[in-house]
């Protein structure tokens, strides 16, 4: 099933001379740039009743009209799932995501995802793009996520993300001893060989990560991380760039790193820690309806707590 989308807007003076796809992304922020570009190429997004190319430039007063069919999430199955709900009202849902949970259906994961559970919990989400999901956490990353429950909320949250007004703070345990904090400003794109991975790419998307040392251990460091941008695998790739990969990262961690002369117990524990030790600890945003500043924090999961205790005892 699908729902019909009808949108209309005029190009404001401040966007005059910009590309059609860039203008559309500004005027219709609740839809992804990829979706808008598809509509342009399909002729579902017209300018002054004419079909143009995504790179064509527009002028003040040009009229954009969208008449498109949006595939409904009814094609995905609602499935009962134990959701750890931190906050909920008629516009927002704040979830504490567990490890080993895929956020969105994809090849190899058509069900059993967070989206399937969200549709069971709140069936009206089927009317929203991506069932209200505006950002993701990797399968084995834990912590806070926000889900929109209304189109007003979806638009507001997308705008906050694009304007970098939503604060997302993480903590991680990395290999090696960091001497101090810093900022990593390295663009990210798809890996040249492994298309499931991301890599630092000169012409990639801007990616900025701030980090600071929380605690140093003998051969590891507990760090706080704050995202300025939110690219796929951003923290994992940036920490690997520093040569301080996240403990347990099966994709970017490389060969297992064990501290010299560590105990047999710690060695065994690190060998069996099979997910990245990365947790989305704090989330702050502006409520889409009353503009109130809101924030939430969530404690680390048990496996990360145990990891930290074991590293503290590694002397």
KABELTA-V393671 format. One record per pair of residues at least 4 apart in sequence whose ideal C-beta (glycine too) atoms are under 8 Angstrom apart, sorted by the first residue. I is the first residue (numbers start at 1). J is the second residue. Records with the same first field share a line. If there is no record, write none. Layout:
I: J / J
This chain:
1: 72 / 74 / 75
2: 69 / 70 / 71 / 72
3: 69 / 70 / 72 / 127
4: 67 / 68 / 69 / 70
5: 66 / 67 / 68 / 69 / 70
6: 66 / 67
7: 28 / 64 / 65 / 66
8: 63 / 64 / 65 / 66
9: 27 / 28 / 63 / 64
10: 61 / 62 / 63 / 64
11: 15 / 16 / 23 / 27 / 58 / 59 / 60 / 61 / 62 / 63 / 64
12: 16 / 60
13: 60
15: 22 / 23 / 26 / 27 / 58 / 60
16: 58 / 59 / 60
17: 57 / 58 / 59
18: 22 / 23 / 57 / 58
19: 23 / 54 / 55 / 56 / 57 / 58
20: 24 / 40 / 47 / 52 / 53 / 54 / 55 / 56 / 57 / 58
21: 25 / 33 / 36 / 37 / 40 / 54 / 55
22: 26
23: 27 / 58 / 64
24: 28 / 33 / 36 / 40 / 45 / 64
25: 29 / 33 / 36
27: 64
28: 36 / 66
29: 155 / 158 / 159 / 162
30: 129 / 151 / 154 / 155 / 158
31: 35 / 36 / 129
32: 36 / 129
33: 37
34: 38
35: 39 / 129
36: 40 / 45
37: 41 / 54
38: 42 / 44
39: 44 / 45 / 66 / 68
40: 44 / 45 / 51 / 52 / 53 / 54
41: 53 / 54
42: 68
43: 51
44: 66 / 67 / 68
45: 64 / 65 / 66 / 68
46: 50 / 51 / 52 / 64 / 65 / 66
47: 51 / 52 / 56 / 58 / 62 / 63 / 64 / 65
48: 62 / 63
49: 63 / 65
52: 56
58: 62
70: 129
71: 75
72: 126 / 127
73: 115 / 119 / 125 / 126 / 128 / 130 / 131
74: 126
76: 105 / 110 / 111 / 115 / 116 / 119 / 131
77: 111 / 116 / 119
78: 116 / 119 / 120 / 123
79: 111 / 112 / 116 / 117 / 119 / 120
80: 117 / 120
81: 112 / 114 / 116 / 117 / 120 / 121
83: 95 / 117 / 118 / 121
84: 95 / 96 / 97 / 98
85: 93 / 94 / 95 / 96 / 121
86: 94 / 95 / 96 / 144 / 296 / 298
87: 92 / 93 / 94 / 294 / 296
88: 92 / 93 / 94 / 149
89: 149
90: 149 / 150
91: 148 / 149 / 150 / 152 / 153 / 287 / 288 / 289
92: 146 / 147 / 148 / 149 / 153 / 287 / 288
93: 118 / 121 / 122 / 132 / 146 / 147 / 148 / 149
94: 144 / 145 / 146 / 147 / 283 / 296
95: 114 / 144 / 145 / 146 / 147
96: 142 / 143 / 144 / 298
97: 101 / 103 / 114 / 137 / 141 / 142 / 143 / 144 / 145 / 280
98: 142 / 301
99: 139 / 140 / 141 / 142 / 275 / 301 / 303
100: 139 / 140 / 275
101: 113 / 114 / 139
102: 106 / 109 / 112 / 113 / 114 / 139
103: 113 / 114 / 115 / 133 / 136 / 137 / 139 / 145
104: 113 / 114 / 115 / 130 / 133 / 136
105: 109 / 110 / 111 / 113 / 115 / 116
106: 110
109: 113
111: 116
112: 116
113: 117
114: 118 / 133 / 145
115: 119 / 130 / 131 / 133
116: 120
117: 121
118: 122 / 125 / 131 / 132 / 133 / 147
119: 123 / 125 / 126 / 131
122: 132 / 149
124: 149
125: 131 / 132 / 147 / 149
126: 131
127: 151
128: 132 / 148 / 149 / 150 / 151 / 154
129: 154
130: 134
131: 147
132: 147 / 148 / 149 / 153 / 154
133: 145 / 147 / 148
134: 146 / 147 / 148 / 154 / 157 / 158 / 161
135: 145 / 146 / 161 / 168 / 230
136: 145 / 232
137: 141 / 142 / 143 / 145 / 280
138: 233 / 236 / 276 / 278
140: 248 / 250 / 275 / 276 / 278
141: 276 / 278 / 279 / 280
142: 278 / 279 / 280 / 300 / 301 / 304
143: 170 / 279 / 280 / 281 / 298
144: 168 / 280 / 281 / 282 / 283 / 296 / 297 / 298
145: 280 / 283
146: 157 / 166 / 283 / 285
148: 153 / 154 / 156 / 157 / 288
149: 153
150: 154 / 288
151: 155
152: 156 / 288 / 289
153: 157 / 288 / 289
154: 158
155: 159 / 288
156: 160 / 286 / 288
157: 161 / 166 / 285 / 288
158: 162
159: 163 / 165
160: 165 / 166 / 285 / 286
161: 165 / 166 / 230
164: 228 / 229
165: 285 / 286
166: 283 / 284 / 285
167: 226 / 282 / 283 / 284 / 285 / 295
168: 226 / 227 / 230 / 280 / 282 / 283
169: 224 / 225 / 226 / 227 / 280 / 281 / 282 / 283
170: 224 / 225 / 226 / 227 / 235 / 278 / 279 / 280 / 281
171: 214 / 222 / 223 / 224 / 225 / 278 / 279 / 281 / 300 / 304
172: 222 / 223 / 225 / 235 / 239 / 246 / 247 / 276 / 277 / 278 / 279
173: 220 / 221 / 222 / 223 / 246 / 247 / 277 / 304 / 307 / 308 / 311
174: 178 / 220 / 221 / 223 / 239 / 244 / 245 / 246 / 247
175: 219 / 220 / 244 / 245 / 246 / 247 / 253 / 257
176: 219 / 220 / 221 / 243 / 244
177: 216 / 217 / 218 / 219 / 220 / 221
178: 211 / 213 / 216 / 221 / 223 / 242 / 244
180: 212 / 213
181: 210 / 211 / 212 / 213 / 223
182: 210 / 211
183: 208 / 209 / 210 / 211
184: 207 / 208 / 209 / 211 / 238 / 241 / 242
185: 206 / 207 / 208
186: 200 / 207 / 238 / 241
187: 200 / 201 / 202 / 203 / 204 / 205 / 206 / 207
188: 198 / 199 / 200 / 201 / 204 / 205 / 207 / 231 / 232 / 233 / 234 / 237
189: 198 / 199 / 201 / 203 / 204 / 205
190: 195 / 197 / 198 / 199 / 201
191: 195 / 196 / 197 / 198 / 199
192: 199
196: 251
197: 233 / 251 / 252
198: 231 / 232 / 233 / 234 / 237
199: 237
200: 204 / 237 / 241
205: 229 / 231
206: 229
207: 229 / 231 / 234 / 237 / 238
208: 227 / 228 / 229
209: 225 / 226 / 227 / 228 / 229 / 234 / 235 / 238
210: 225 / 226 / 227 / 228
211: 223 / 224 / 225 / 226 / 239
212: 223 / 224
213: 221 / 222 / 223
214: 221 / 222 / 223 / 224
215: 221 / 222 / 308
216: 220 / 221 / 222
217: 221 / 222 / 311 / 312 / 314
218: 259 / 311 / 314 / 315
219: 259 / 260 / 262 / 314
220: 247 / 259 / 311
221: 244
222: 308 / 311
224: 281
225: 235
227: 234 / 235
229: 234
230: 234
233: 237 / 251 / 252
234: 238
235: 239 / 246 / 278
236: 240 / 245 / 246 / 249 / 251 / 252 / 276 / 278
237: 241 / 252
238: 242
239: 244 / 245 / 246 / 252
240: 244 / 245 / 246 / 249 / 252 / 253 / 254
245: 249 / 252 / 253 / 254 / 257
246: 252 / 253 / 276 / 277 / 278
247: 253 / 270 / 273 / 276 / 277 / 307
248: 253 / 273 / 274 / 275 / 276 / 277
249: 253 / 276 / 278
250: 274 / 275 / 276
253: 257 / 276
256: 270 / 271
258: 262 / 267 / 270 / 271
259: 266 / 314
262: 266 / 267 / 270 / 314
263: 267 / 314
264: 268
265: 269 / 310
266: 270 / 310 / 311 / 313 / 314
267: 271
268: 272
269: 273 / 306 / 307 / 310
273: 277 / 303 / 307
275: 303
277: 303 / 304 / 307
279: 300 / 301 / 304
280: 298
281: 297 / 298 / 300
282: 295 / 296 / 297 / 298
283: 295 / 296
284: 293 / 294 / 295 / 296
285: 293 / 294 / 295
286: 291 / 292 / 293 / 294
287: 291 / 292 / 293 / 294
300: 304 / 305 / 308
301: 305
302: 306
303: 307
304: 308
305: 309
306: 310
307: 311
308: 312
309: 313
310: 314
